[in-house]
């Protein structure tokens, strides 16, 4: 799937932020107008700086996974981890069938 304003998940040559939340990876690349959503925990074998990580007990994918969705986002705030977490949580909260219980 090719989306104008979204860096292909198979490229890893641009700085980005990632949030691993709710069983998905939310990847926001510098300059992109969208946040990529991929199922599972996708690290693309390029982990440089991790501020907060809960991957224990989950399968980690070292290669990019298929895109599940693309969420509209402001292209200049890719570095804002709190905003990325908010975008991720809002996306899941809007999809009741994805919310984890218990």
C-alpha positions as CSV (number, residue, x, y, z in Angstrom):
1,X,0.0,0.0,0.0
2,X,1.5,3.4,-1.1
3,X,0.2,6.5,0.7
4,X,1.4,10.0,-0.2
5,X,2.9,11.5,3.0
6,X,3.8,8.2,4.6
7,X,7.3,6.7,4.4
8,X,7.3,3.1,3.3
9,X,7.7,0.8,6.3
10,X,10.5,-1.1,4.6
11,X,12.7,2.0,4.5
12,X,14.7,2.8,7.6
13,X,16.8,5.7,6.5
14,X,14.9,8.6,8.3
15,X,14.6,9.5,11.9
16,X,11.4,8.4,13.6
17,X,9.6,7.8,16.9
18,X,7.8,4.6,17.8
19,X,5.3,3.7,20.4
20,X,4.6,0.0,21.3
21,X,1.1,0.1,22.6
22,X,-2.0,-2.2,22.7
23,X,-0.2,-4.9,20.7
24,X,0.6,-2.5,17.8
25,X,3.6,-0.5,16.7
26,X,2.9,3.2,15.9
27,X,5.7,4.6,13.8
28,X,6.0,8.4,13.1
29,X,8.7,9.3,10.6
30,X,10.1,12.8,10.4
31,X,8.2,14.8,7.8
32,X,5.4,12.2,7.4
33,X,1.8,13.4,7.5
34,X,0.7,10.0,8.9
35,X,1.5,7.7,11.7
36,X,1.9,4.1,10.4
37,X,0.2,1.4,12.5
38,X,1.6,-2.2,12.3
39,X,0.4,-5.2,14.2
40,X,2.8,-6.5,16.8
41,X,6.1,-5.0,18.1
42,X,8.2,-3.9,15.1
43,X,11.7,-2.7,15.6
44,X,13.0,-3.0,12.0
45,X,16.4,-4.1,13.5
46,X,17.2,-0.5,14.1
47,X,16.8,0.3,17.8
48,X,18.9,3.4,18.7
49,X,17.2,5.1,21.7
50,X,14.5,3.6,23.8
51,X,12.9,5.8,26.5
52,X,10.2,3.4,27.7
53,X,9.7,-0.1,26.5
54,X,7.4,-3.0,27.6
55,X,8.3,-5.8,25.1
56,X,8.8,-8.6,27.6
57,X,6.6,-11.6,26.8
58,X,5.7,-10.3,23.3
59,X,6.9,-11.4,19.9
60,X,9.2,-8.8,18.5
61,X,9.4,-8.4,14.7
62,X,12.8,-7.4,13.3
63,X,11.5,-6.9,9.8
64,X,8.7,-4.4,8.9
65,X,5.2,-5.8,9.1
66,X,2.2,-5.0,6.8
67,X,0.5,-1.7,7.5
68,X,-2.8,-2.0,9.4
69,X,-3.7,1.7,9.2
70,X,-2.4,5.2,8.7
71,X,-3.4,8.0,11.1
72,X,-3.3,11.6,10.1
73,X,-0.7,13.6,12.1
74,X,1.1,16.9,12.0
75,X,4.4,16.4,10.1
76,X,6.5,18.6,12.3
77,X,5.9,16.9,15.7
78,X,7.2,13.4,14.9
79,X,9.6,13.7,17.9
80,X,6.8,14.3,20.5
81,X,6.5,11.0,22.3
82,X,3.6,12.1,24.5
83,X,1.7,13.2,21.4
84,X,2.4,9.8,19.7
85,X,1.2,7.9,22.7
86,X,-2.0,10.0,22.7
87,X,-2.5,9.4,19.0
88,X,-2.0,5.6,19.6
89,X,-4.4,5.5,22.6
90,X,-7.1,7.5,20.7
91,X,-6.8,5.2,17.7
92,X,-7.3,2.1,19.9
93,X,-10.1,3.7,21.9
94,X,-12.0,4.5,18.7
95,X,-11.9,0.7,17.9
96,X,-13.7,-1.0,20.8
97,X,-12.9,-4.5,19.4
98,X,-9.1,-3.8,19.8
99,X,-9.3,-2.7,23.4
100,X,-7.8,-5.2,25.9
101,X,-9.8,-6.1,28.9
102,X,-8.6,-7.1,32.4
